[in-house]
């Protein structure tokens, strides 16, 4: 699948600068960035993707099921924190990307084909285990539209800017991720009555948080 621009966009969702504020961007750029976050599902969808990665590491086992269920429940409990993080990320995006770039991305995301692609992607990551997961496949029209957008100057420029922002990710996202990890562990321990040293090791290496 030609999803380069989507990968860059997901990276942008994780990028953050604690000093970024709405005042640093134009009102038009900030409004576009907020629409971008709404169209993609923001940090909540990123958490679902992390749950997918963690489930893949552990495999389709009862322990993995319990852990990923706990992470999803923790994300639901902390929607307010994730929403606040969305606002900060939108401010950073409005600083980083031009209005032309944001306009092009939002126009694509809000188009019928863009919405269809996003809905399929979100449904894929929402299912934590292989047997529940729908196939992630796009129609010829969707693939063509995605490939065409990937080649636009705006998409290429946004992708080029993404790596430079990655170093700022932990500064903003780590506190929220740590909160989610701690909540998920509490839920897991309560539901399974099992917390071992091995569990703690997993939390540090592959659990629902960015690497510290």
N, C-alpha and C positions, 0 to 999 in steps of 0.2 A: 504494500500500500504506500502511496506517495503522501505521507503525512508530515513532511518536514515542517510546514508552517504550523501545524497543530502541536508538534513537539516544542517548537519555539514558543508557542503561545502558552503551553503548560509550564514551561520554564519561567515565563514572565509571571505567571500566577504565583510562583514560589519566591520570586525576587522581591526583596524588601529593603527599605532604608529607613531606620527609625527616625531620621530627621526629616523625611519627606512629609509634606503637608499639602493640603489642598491649595494653600496660598501660593505655592511654588509653581503652579501650573495655571494655564488659562482656564476660565470657566468652561469654554467649549471643549477643550481637551479632557478636562476632568469628567464632564458629562459623558463624553464618548467612552472613557475608560470605565466608568460605572456601568454603562450599557454593555460593554465588553464582558465585565465580570458577571453581570446578570445572565448574559447569553450563554456563557460557558458553565455556570454553576459555581464558580469561584472556588474557594479553598475547601468547601465541603466535598466537592467532586475530587479534589486532589487527595483528600483523606481516603476516599473510596479506592482510588488507584493505589495508594500505599497499602491498603488492606489486601488488594489483589496481589501485590508483590510479596507481601509477607505470607499470604496463603500459599503462593507458589514455592516459597522457600521451605515451608513446613510440609507441604503436600496435603492430600485429601484425607485427613485423619480427624478423629474426634477432638484431639487437643487443638488442632488448627481451627476446626469449626468453632470451638469455644472461644479461642483467642480473637478470631476475626469478628465474631458476633459481639464480643466485648468492645472491640475497637469501634464498631459501627454504633453501638449504643452510647459509647462515650462521645462520639462525634455528635450524636443527636442531643446529648445533654449539654454540649458546649457550643451550640449553634450561635449563641450571642457572641462568644469570643471569635468564632470563625467569621461571622458577619463583620465584626469590627476590623479583623485582619483584612477582609476584602476591601474595606474602605481605605486602609493604609496602602494596600497594593495598588488600588486604582489611582491613588495620588502619585505613587511612584511611576506607574505606567504613563500617566499624563505628563510627568516630567521627562520621561525617557523617549517616548515616541512622539512623532509629529502629529498634528491634527490630520494630515493627509493619510498617514499610516493607520491611525486609529479609525478614521472614517472608512478606509478600505476594508479593514478587518471586521468592523462592526457591520458594515453593509453586507459582507459575505455571511457572517454568523447569523444575522437576522433574516437572511433570505430563506425561502422555502428549502432550498437544497442545503444551505448551511445548517438550518435547524434540524433537518433530517439526519445529517451526519453527526451532529452533536448528540441528538437523542439516542442514536444507535451506539455511539461511543460510551455515553453515560450508562446505558442499560447493560452494556458489556461489563463495565467495571463494577456495577452495583451487585452483580452476582458473584459471590465470593469463591464459589467452588466450581470446578470444571463441569460437573454434571448438571449444574443449574445455569450455566453460562450460554447465552445465545451466541451464535456465530457472528463475528464482527466482519461484515462484508457490505460493500457499498454497490449501488447500482452503477451501470456504465455512465449514466448521466452524472451521478455524484462523484465518481472517480474523475471524470473529465473536468468537472467544475473545480474539484480540489486541486488537480494538477495545474489547471489554468491559473488559479489564484496563487499557487506556489511560485509561479514564474513572474508574478507582477513585481514591479520595482518596490512597492510598499512591503510585500511579504518578504522579499529578499533582504530588504533593509532591516526589518524587524528581527529577522532571524540572525542577522549579523550582529545586532546589538545585544542579543540575549546572553551570550557567554560572558560578556563583560560585567553583567549584573549578577551572575551566580554567586560571586564572592560575598554579596550582601544578604544572601538568603537566610543564613543562620541567625543573623542579628535580630531579625523580626520574628521569624517563624519558630525558632527553638522554644521560647517560653510557652507558646500555645501547644506545640507538639509535646512538650514535656507534661503539660497538664493533661492532655489526652492520654498519653501513655500511662500516667499514674491512675487516672480514672478507669482506664481499660483494665489495668491490673487489679484494681479493687473489685470491679465487676466480675472479672474472671475468677478471682479467689473466692468470692461470695457464691458464685454459681457452681463451681466445681469442687470447692473445699480442698483445692490442691494448689499449693504454692511451694515450689522447690527451688534449690539453687540453680538447677538447670533452667527453670523458668526465668529466673533473674538474669542468667547469662543471655537467654534469648532476647529479653527486653533490651539489653544493652547492644546486642549485635544486630538484631533484625526486627525488633519490635516496632510498634507504631510511632516512630519518631525519626527525625533526620539524625544522621550520625553526629554525635557530639565531639 
